[in-house]
């Protein structure tokens, strides 16, 4: 399978403009015989949305714009991000997997950040499920940005048989100290999941300025074992491509068989115990010490 990383710069609130750019990338990807083309988080609407824009850019799943993308997916599989409006007028940060003219799968972002510049929890409802799904190219799972920072979700996808993790994000160029720490953190995280779960990780970020935010790009495909297959430019629009071969998954699952030994019953039992105990025995006394940010910046690079 040939996968394409549609690292685009979008405009907040300009759905039709963003759609035209997506269609241009689709046209180019078809010429390059790409099988699956993945776009970033909220690629149809832009990320830096405020309350007055959410309802204006939100799309129902039967919207003509979605129908046009379903039509495109007859020739090429697609992953696109949008603000989805449900039948009950809830808004979700959603990623759609489109294939053969239909919506094969949708993932509603579960973990909505609500700190710093992030205000998603104010505007969006949280997704309620995460599961792997079958495609023409193997079993996959989709996550949206912050979902990947909660290891239980990739863990569930791996248990559910996903061989390819698709992670669509809007990661901005900011960090602690002088470095773009989000970039380094994401790169380590993607390689970790590829190695531990013996899977491919397809990571697609947006790029350029969007309102007050600037995004760093660096979209990538990591193969089982943790090595990089392809990486898009930093801070530049690009269609990057790579070939995914599930024989590599088979090879690494035999070379590194630890995950096959996963004891699901034990995990379920212990999670139930933890939920019941409500962390009664956990002490947080060490968090009460004074926080010295200057020293912290020198030692840590966090997302």
Steps between C-alpha positions, in 0.01 A plus 500: 500500500623848414400754766503877450544762771295807407688758706295808419471853632132574557299814573281515807131518419553482121350157429462545123858628462631212706294256294655634178849453642413147612367425152824628343700265723263215411553570128878499546488184714296316238760588237765351731284187545453547874262248657428683827529877549490636856433864596553672840262559789208732410637527146168620358437771758832613647602456862488844665123509530305704753142453614354733236661294221424147615136497395581677171758245383344184646393236249243222517613167358251539213631848407577550127866564590525158663315349203759651264782342701318168503492523121876567494557195721379266227850531350711571808445437872494817712528616859369853563430703814197717566263646755216249493148599604295208628124455468470622859695822419817394680832599344792257471862525390471211253725311259330311216642202313344499151535207262318374191246782515394458860593593856682190614574627850483815711690583815384776730783647705474375856751707695433870447776731630393799706820674607732769365377600154281191476126543557354192331312385807297822493367435152511127425336193643727207577498179299382186676682214327824391337526194278693354209334442163557308178609672178613388158858527627481333838361568845551858620424736785459879498584741783481879513796685652470500883345153489850363439626655822276260691677165444187301578351593159789372283510199733131427432552538124791257511295248698221547246735391223603830336817466290501865391447792739387822332551808715372833366619802699529876523822535698618857543856633507547576864686340784710544810837667466652574158386182320169403341445235761170382352687381192750289694231362729280390209791338320590295807139404564435383144814285498408354838158381381643361175757302694287376790195406293690391183280722286527779244434852630375757249529845659363802310537854632393833356747776422533879500312773684133464590372794703724542803657157459784372285533130416823315427408226252746211508239242396649153500458127452670275754535131424481211751815503707505879524694617193384792286389420145430856389478843659346812347667839525470715809290813449421434132203356308578166344362173369738234635456133414618163628428134439347290778562125491309292757764229467710728721229480766505120478879497529518727806212330679707182485834664584342697788216272618454660844169664412357162401538401866279787618275387787172676429313340790764624742482853355121509528508365855760752617324793334180404679692487828653843439162647412348352813778623725487846338872536552455513879853378560670748266692782666549836334713657775801530270299734275469759778860618470559848348517490120809666348421549132845627403670177604216295356547652153863392490423139584172418331351518153132428513210532251 
